[in-house]
Amino acid sequence: MENEDVKKYAVTEARKMDSSNMTTFMCLGIALGMLFGGIFFHNMIMGMCIGICLGIAVGGGLDACEGRRAKSDMNDAAEHSVQG
């Protein structure tokens, strides 16, 4: 039983999410939103609001995909450790 717990812990630590995509895309969204908002709308605040929304949407989606993939990998590893 103790050996299985060690394996589960090792898999969990190995598959933790490497980065937070939401913060990265939110920062990029702010920068690009201010740039394009200033050029096209002549209003940086409007561009920043659009950029934040798009950055959160894209980054949140990528974080959710990564979380599901990590969870399925942990479940697969748990099944293999029970079999092996």
C-alpha positions in Angstrom: 0.0 0.0 0.0 2.8 2.4 0.9 4.5 1.8 -2.5 1.4 2.7 -4.4 1.1 6.0 -2.5 4.7 6.8 -3.4 4.0 6.1 -7.1 0.8 8.3 -7.0 2.7 11.1 -5.4 5.6 10.9 -7.9 3.1 10.9 -10.8 1.3 13.9 -9.3 4.5 15.9 -8.9 5.7 15.0 -12.4 2.4 16.1 -14.0 1.8 19.4 -12.2 1.0 22.2 -14.6 4.3 23.8 -15.7 3.0 27.3 -16.2 -0.1 29.4 -15.9 -1.2 30.2 -19.4 -3.9 32.6 -18.2 -1.5 35.1 -16.7 0.7 35.0 -19.8 -2.1 35.5 -22.3 -3.7 38.2 -20.1 -0.5 40.2 -20.1 -0.1 39.7 -23.9 -3.8 40.7 -24.3 -3.3 43.9 -22.3 -0.3 44.9 -24.3 -1.8 44.1 -27.7 -5.2 45.5 -26.7 -3.6 48.8 -25.8 -1.6 48.9 -29.0 -4.6 48.1 -31.3 -7.0 50.1 -29.2 -4.9 53.1 -29.6 -4.5 52.6 -33.3 -8.0 51.5 -34.3 -10.3 52.9 -31.7 -8.2 55.9 -30.5 -9.1 54.7 -27.0 -6.5 52.6 -25.2 -8.9 51.7 -22.3 -11.3 50.1 -24.7 -8.5 48.1 -26.3 -7.2 47.1 -22.9 -10.6 45.8 -21.8 -10.9 43.7 -25.0 -7.4 42.4 -24.6 -7.9 41.3 -21.0 -11.1 39.5 -21.9 -9.5 37.7 -24.8 -6.4 36.9 -22.8 -8.5 35.4 -20.0 -10.6 33.4 -22.4 -7.7 31.9 -24.3 -5.4 31.3 -21.3 -8.3 29.8 -19.2 -9.1 27.4 -22.0 -5.5 26.3 -22.3 -5.2 25.9 -18.5 -8.3 23.8 -18.5 -7.0 21.6 -21.3 -3.7 21.1 -19.4 -5.5 20.3 -16.2 -7.7 17.6 -17.9 -4.7 16.1 -19.6 -2.8 16.0 -16.3 -5.8 14.4 -14.5 -6.1 11.7 -17.2 -2.4 11.0 -17.1 -2.6 10.5 -13.3 -5.6 8.2 -13.7 -3.7 6.2 -16.3 -0.6 5.9 -14.1 -2.8 4.8 -11.2 -4.3 2.1 -13.3 -0.9 0.9 -14.4 0.4 0.9 -10.9 -2.5 -1.3 -9.7 -2.0 -3.7 -12.6 1.8 -3.9 -12.3 
